[in-house]
Amino acid sequence: MAKLTLNKTSLKRETDQLRLCLRLLPPLDMKRRQLTAQLRRARRALADDEARLAVLLDEAAAQLPMLAHETPRLAGLLRVTAMHRGEENVVGVRLPVLAGVEFQQAPYDPLAAPPWLDVLLERLREAATLRLRIAVGAERVERLERATRRITQRVNLFDKVLIPGFRANIRRIRAFLADAERAAVVRSKLAKAMHQAADTAGWEPQP
């Protein structure tokens, strides 16, 4: 850190820097609060999707107990062929959005298939979509956490380091200048008194 110069030029520079920091801090803190609110919302949405998936799996297990013996035959019945992602700008942070999911279903004979197969396929679609929503939601949370950490660090830098530092420097410079001004006044009065004394005695003081 550069050594602080105790003069009026340095005082103006420190004062200008303080004013700049005080002007920048409120919008930074507003953005921090907005990001914090968005992060809470994203965490709730992620938790909701995770809860929906858990409920869906429990319901499917209760509704389709026969799957315990059919799993090998059902392998490859339905698979995800494409996941379409978009992006949205939220408080200056680009966040992923699940725009759509495409599935490929293996052909089967409706007459020979068990009656619960349509229900199973629907549950598989719902579960796959929820898993993808959870993956995208986790990425949204991660990006918002990273952005919130960065903005919080900047707010703390301004609020806890730069602004107190500039204020301390200003106090120090003002105190030094005030002491220097008082010392100059004292020297001036002493010099005046010495000249008056010299005039009275008829001699000139040595410089």
C-alpha positions in Angstrom: 0.0 0.0 0.0 1.3 3.4 -0.9 2.4 5.7 1.9 -0.2 8.3 2.8 0.9 11.8 2.0 -0.4 14.3 4.5 -1.3 17.3 2.4 -4.3 19.0 0.8 -3.9 17.2 -2.5 -4.0 13.9 -0.7 -7.0 15.0 1.3 -8.9 15.9 -1.9 -8.0 12.5 -3.4 -9.1 10.5 -0.4 -12.3 12.6 -0.2 -13.1 12.0 -3.8 -12.5 8.2 -3.4 -14.8 8.2 -0.3 -17.6 9.9 -2.2 -17.2 7.4 -5.1 -17.4 4.5 -2.7 -20.4 5.9 -0.9 -22.1 6.4 -4.3 -21.3 2.8 -5.5 -22.2 1.0 -2.3 -26.0 1.4 -2.3 -26.6 -0.2 -5.8 -24.1 -2.9 -5.0 -26.0 -3.7 -1.8 -29.3 -3.6 -3.6 -28.0 -6.1 -6.1 -26.7 -8.3 -3.3 -30.2 -8.3 -1.7 -31.8 -9.1 -5.0 -29.5 -12.0 -5.7 -30.0 -13.3 -2.2 -33.7 -13.3 -2.7 -33.3 -15.1 -6.1 -31.0 -17.7 -4.5 -33.7 -18.4 -1.8 -36.3 -18.8 -4.6 -34.1 -21.1 -6.6 -33.3 -23.3 -3.6 -37.1 -23.6 -2.8 -37.8 -24.5 -6.4 -35.1 -27.2 -6.3 -36.4 -28.6 -3.0 -39.9 -28.6 -4.4 -38.8 -30.6 -7.5 -36.9 -33.1 -5.3 -39.9 -33.5 -3.1 -42.2 -34.1 -6.2 -39.8 -36.7 -7.5 -39.8 -38.5 -4.2 -43.6 -38.5 -4.0 -43.8 -39.6 -7.7 -41.5 -42.6 -7.0 -43.4 -43.5 -3.9 -46.8 -43.3 -5.8 -45.4 -45.3 -8.7 -44.1 -48.0 -6.3 -47.5 -48.3 -4.7 -49.4 -48.1 -8.0 -47.2 -50.5 -9.9 -45.8 -53.1 -7.5 -45.5 -55.6 -10.3 -42.4 -53.6 -11.6 -40.2 -55.4 -9.1 -40.5 -58.5 -11.4 -40.6 -56.7 -14.7 -37.6 -54.5 -14.7 -35.4 -56.5 -17.1 -38.2 -56.7 -19.7 -38.8 -52.9 -19.4 -35.2 -51.8 -20.0 -35.0 -49.5 -23.0 -38.8 -49.0 -23.2 -38.4 -45.2 -22.9 -35.4 -43.0 -23.2 -34.6 -39.3 -23.4 -33.4 -38.3 -26.9 -33.1 -34.5 -26.4 -33.1 -31.9 -23.6 -33.8 -28.3 -24.8 -32.2 -25.6 -22.6 -32.8 -21.9 -22.6 -31.3 -19.1 -20.6 -32.7 -16.1 -18.7 -31.1 -13.1 -17.3 -31.8 -12.7 -13.6 -30.3 -9.7 -11.9 -27.4 -9.8 -14.4 -26.8 -13.5 -13.9 -27.5 -15.9 -16.9 -29.4 -18.9 -15.6 -30.4 -22.1 -17.4 -34.0 -23.0 -18.1 -35.4 -26.4 -19.0 -37.3 -25.6 -22.2 -38.4 -29.1 -23.1 -37.6 -32.8 -23.2 -38.0 -35.3 -26.1 -38.5 -39.0 -25.6 -38.2 -42.0 -27.8 -40.5 -44.9 -26.9 -39.8 -48.4 -28.0 -42.6 -49.9 -30.1 -44.8 -52.5 -28.5 -48.0 -54.4 -29.2 -50.9 -52.7 -27.3 -52.9 -55.9 -27.4 -50.0 -58.0 -25.9 -48.8 -55.3 -23.4 -49.9 -55.4 -19.8 -52.8 -53.0 -19.0 -50.6 -50.9 -16.7 -47.9 -50.1 -19.3 -49.4 -46.8 -20.3 -49.4 -45.7 -16.7 -45.8 -46.8 -16.4 -44.8 -44.8 -19.5 -46.4 -41.7 -18.1 -44.7 -42.1 -14.8 -41.3 -42.6 -16.5 -41.8 -39.4 -18.5 -42.7 -37.5 -15.4 -39.7 -38.9 -13.4 -37.2 -38.2 -16.2 -38.5 -34.7 -16.7 -38.3 -34.0 -13.0 -34.7 -35.4 -12.8 -33.7 -33.0 -15.6 -35.5 -30.1 -13.9 -33.6 -31.0 -10.7 -30.3 -31.0 -12.6 -31.0 -27.6 -14.2 -32.3 -26.3 -10.8 -29.1 -27.4 -9.1 -27.1 -25.5 -11.8 -29.2 -22.4 -11.2 -28.5 -22.6 -7.5 -24.8 -23.0 -8.1 -24.6 -20.0 -10.4 -26.6 -17.8 -8.0 -24.5 -18.9 -5.1 -21.3 -18.0 -7.0 -22.7 -14.6 -8.0 -24.0 -13.9 -4.5 -20.6 -14.7 -3.0 -18.9 -12.3 -5.5 -21.3 -9.4 -4.9 -21.1 -10.0 -1.1 -17.3 -9.8 -1.2 -17.5 -6.5 -3.2 -20.0 -5.1 -0.7 -17.8 -6.1 2.2 -14.8 -4.6 0.5 -16.5 -1.3 0.2 -18.3 -1.3 3.5 -15.7 -2.8 5.8 -12.4 -2.0 4.1 -12.4 0.9 1.6 -14.9 3.3 3.2 -13.5 3.0 6.8 -9.9 3.2 5.3 -10.7 6.4 3.4 -12.4 7.9 6.4 -9.5 7.1 8.7 -7.1 8.6 6.1 -9.2 11.8 5.9 -9.2 12.1 9.7 -5.5 11.6 9.8 -4.8 14.2 7.1 -7.2 16.7 8.6 -5.6 16.3 12.1 -2.1 16.8 10.6 -3.2 19.8 8.6 -5.0 21.3 11.7 -1.8 20.7 13.8 0.3 22.2 11.1 -2.0 25.2 10.8 -1.9 25.7 14.6 1.9 25.4 14.6 2.1 28.0 11.8 -0.1 30.4 13.8 2.1 29.9 16.9 5.3 30.5 14.9 3.8 33.6 13.3 2.8 35.0 16.7 6.2 34.1 18.2 8.0 35.8 15.2 5.8 38.9 15.6 6.4 39.0 19.4 10.2 38.7 18.8 10.1 41.5 16.2 8.2 43.7 18.6 10.6 43.0 21.4 13.6 43.7 19.1 12.0 47.0 18.0 11.6 48.0 21.6 15.2 47.0 22.5 16.6 48.6 19.4 18.2 45.4 17.9 17.3 43.0 15.1 16.9 39.3 15.9 19.2 37.0 13.9 17.3 35.0 11.3 
